């Protein structure tokens, strides 16, 4: 038996797999297989080799799944963004009448319909707030000085940062903002994550009985025509 054969057999008896021997000695798998064709190893060593092979397989599968999962996630995100972009381009310029329907529908969902003498709308979504304030300005014709704002905050949120943020979103001066209201959710028992609502919830108020009735009328009209 030459030195190459001796090294192959020695490594096998130490518990190395065929693949590990191929890598260590840089030999073809066929050569390793030929030298080991008649080599017997104990059952305990066979079991140990099998367990190591399974563990390596599990690690390889985990690595593959992690890498492939990331690629799948990126591809899915790309497809979703394409769909969003395509749908975005379907929306052309919004007419004043369409803004009336959009604003009324938003108010129907999130507005204070129980208030008889004022328009009150609260939400934490900046896009929704931007839309409703355009509705207040362009459709309801409420001047900025008549639109008041109040922020509902949770403990730990900076009042200054929240006021600056919502002032920028609405275009309202900070003098239009009432002092923020600090509240603790009973459901979360004070454990609400700061990241959930980093700037709290903004409530917009326009005190005008006629407008409150008008918006309710628009909502009623929409519901009857659907």
N, C-alpha and C positions, 0 to 999 in steps of 0.2 A: 504494500500500500504506500503510495507516495505521500508527500507532506500535505498536498492540497486535500486529499481524501481524509487524512488524519484530522486536519483542522475542521473540515466539514462535520465529521462525526463527533468530534469533541464539542463543538458548539451545539450540536443537536442534543447531546447528552446533558448539556448545561441548561436545556430548556428553551433554546432558541427555535423560533418558527422557521419554516423554509424561507419565507420572505425576508426575515431578519438576517439569515445566513447569506442570502443573495446580496443584500445591501452591505453587510460587513465585509465580505470577501470579494464583492464586485464580480460575481460569477453568473453565468446564465442559470436560470431556474432548472433547466434540463440537466445540467451538470450536477447541481446539488441533489436533484431527485435521483439521479443514477447512483451516486455514492450512498444515498440513504435508503435505497430500495430494500435492503435486507436488515436495516438497523432497527432493533426493537428498543422501546423505552418503557419504563414502568407506567402503570395506570395512574399513579399519583402525579407523575410528570406530565402525562398526557392531559390530565385534568387541569393542571396548572397552565399548560400551554393554551388549552381551549379557553380557559377563563381570561387569559391575557388577550387572546385573539378577539373574544367577544367584547371586552372592555375597549380595545382599540376600535372595533367596529362601531361601538356605541358613540365613542368620541368623534369618529369621522362623520357619522350620521348627524350628530348634534352640530358639528361645525358646518356641515353642508346645509342643514336646515336653517341655521342662523344666517348664513350667507345668502342662501336662496330666498329665505323669508324676507330679507332686506331688499333683495332685487324685486321680488313680487310686490312688496309694499310700495317701492318706488315706482314700479310700472303702473300699479293700481292708482297711485296718486297722480301720475301723469295723465292717465285716461280720464280720471275724474276732473282734473283741471281743464282738459280739452272739452269735455262736456259742458262744464261751467262756462268756459269762454265762448263756446258756440251759442249756448243759450243766452248769455249776456248780450251778444251781438244781435240777437233776435229782437231785443227791446230798442225801439227807436225813441225819438224825442217824446217826452210825456206831455200831453196837452193839459191845460188847466182843468178841464172837465175830468180827465183821467185822474189827476191829482186829487180832485174832490172825492172820487170813488175810493182811491187808495187810502186817503186820510180818514175817511169815514169808516172804512173797513178796519183800519188799525185801531181807531178809537172804539169801535164796536168790541174789538177783542181785548184791548188793554186800557181803555179809558174809564173814567169815573162816571158811569151812566146814572148813578144814583144822585149825583150832585145836580140840583135844580138851577143853581145860580152861577155856575162856573164850569169851565172846561178843565179837567184834571187828567193828566196822562203820566203814567210812571213806567219806566223800564230801565234795564241795565245795558241794553244793546245800543251801541252808539249809532248804528245805521238806522235803527227804528226811531231813535230820538231825532236824528237829522231829518228824517222823512216827516215826522209829525210836526216839527217846528216849521217846516216849509208849508205844511198844510195850515198851520195857525197863521202864518204871515200872508201867504198868497191867496188862500181860499177864505179864511175867516177874517182876513184883514186886521189882525190884532197888531198894533204897533209894539215894537220891542219893549218900550217902557212899561207896557201893560202886561207883559209876560214875566211872571215870577217863577223862580226855581228853588227847589229845596232838595237837598241830597240826603238820602237815608244811608248812613254808614254803619259798619260793624266795628267793634273795638279793634284797634291796631292799624286802622286805615288813616292816612294823613289827610286831615281836613283841607289843608292848603293845596296838596297835590290834586285831590278830588275836585275841588272848586276850580282850579286852573284847567283841569282836563275837560270838565263839562262846559266851562265857559268857552273853551276853544271849539268844542263840538257844536255847541248851539249858536255861537256868535253873540251870545248875550254878555253884557258887561257884568263884572263881579258884584256890582252894587244891586243887581237884580236878584241875587241869591240870598235867601233867608239863612239863618244859622242852621247848620246841618243837624239832623236828628240821629243820635247814636242809639242803636237798638241791638239787642241780642235775640237771636232766633230761639224760641222755646224748643223747637224740634231738634236743633243742633246743640242746645245747652251750652252755647258759647264756644263750641268746638269747630265752627265754620272755618274752612281754609281761607286765608287771605287772598289766595290766587283765584278763588272762585269769582269774587266780585271785587277786583282790585280798586275800583273807584266808586263802589256802592251803587245805589239805584237813584236815578234822577227823576224827580216829579216836577212837571211843568204845570203852571196854573194860569188860567186866563179868566178873570172874574167878569162875566157878562151873561146875564140871564137869557137874553135873546139868542146869543150864539149857542149857548148850551141847548136851547130848544131846537135851533136850526139843525145842529149836528145830529140830534136824536131824530129829527124829521128826515134827514138824508139817509140815515141808517134804516129807518122804517120804510122809506121809499125803495131802497136797494133790496131789502128783504121781501118786499111785495112784488118786485119785478123779476126776481130770480126764478 
